[in-house]
Amino acid sequence: MELPPEAQTIKDLNNVAGIIALIFAIIFFVIGVVTLIILIGIIFIVFGVINLIIRSNIREINNFIDNKEYSKAKEKQLLWVVIGFILGGLIIGIILLIAYLKYDDLLRKEKTV
């Protein structure tokens, strides 16, 4: 079953944010392990875990999109936009926000069909 172009755009943006979250998680884990000796490393490890959680929730959002449950996906996306900005990093937050804004076009188009 093919998705509307708007839904595919949202999924693509989510996938990019997920990849960046994974990269940040790896970087934070490495920095955390290296600096663990002076206890600052714990902070980086926590941010690494948060980025992995963001990535796993992006997968769930994409599953909602695949199942054409766009309203549920939009609701869940909003939470992760906020968390992405605060704890995941500015880049992740911006990409997730752009994807979130695309839902309006998608939901509007779904209502007319």
N, C-alpha and C positions, 0 to 999 in steps of 0.2 A: 504494500500500500504506500503510495507516494504522499509525502507531506507537502503542504502549501509552501511556497518559497519563503514566506515570513517565518514559518516554523523551522525550516531548515537553516535560515539565518540565525535564529536564536540558538539552535543546537550547535552550529558552528562557533558562535561566540562563546557559548558555554564550554565547548571543547577546548578552545584557546585558553580560556580562564583556567580550566582544569589542568592543562599542561603547564601553565605558568605557576599554578599553585603547587604542582608536583615538583617543579624545579626549585621553587622557593623552599619547599619542605626539605628537599635534599640538602640545599645550601645551609638552611638553618640547623639541620641535624649535624652536618659536618662541623660547622662553627661551634655548635653546642658541645659536641664531643671534644673538640680541640680545647675549648675554654672551660670545660667542666671542672678542671682543677681549681679554678678561682670562683666557682659557683655561679658565675654569670652564664655559663653554658646551659643551665637549667632553663633560663628564659628563652634561649634560642630553640631548645628542644620543644618547649611548649608551643612556640610559634610554628615549628615544623609539624607538630601534631595537628594544630588548628588548620594548617594548609591541607593536610591529608583529609581532614574532616570536610573541608570545603569541597575538595575534589570528589569525595564520595557522594556528597549531597548534590553536586552538579550532575552526577550520573543518574541519581533518582529523578531529578528535574527532567532530564532528557528522556527518561522512561515515561514520565507523564506526557511529554510531548509526543512520543511515539504512539502512545495510547489515545492521543487526541484529547487529553484531559488538560486543556490549556488554562482553565481557571485555577486548577490546583497547582499547576506548574508556576503560574504567575504569583500566587500567594507564597509558595515556598521560595521562589526566586527573590522576592522582596527581602525576606529574612537574611538570605545569604548575600545580598547586595550590601546590607548594613554590616554584617559580620565581615564581609570581604574588605570593606573600606577600613573598618576599625582594626581588625586583627590579621587580615590576609595580605594587605598591602594595597597601595593606591592603584596600581595597575590592574590587579584582579578586581577591585571594586568598580573601577571605571568600565571595564569590559562587561561585567555582570550588570551594571546599570544600563549600558547601551542595549544589552539583550533584553532587560526588563522593559525598556521603553518600546521595544518592538512588539510586545504582547498586545498593545492597544490596536495596532493595525491588524494583527492576526485575529483578535477577538471580534473586531468590527467586521472583518471580512467573513468570519464564521457566522455571524448573525444574519448577514444578507444572503447566505447560501441556503 
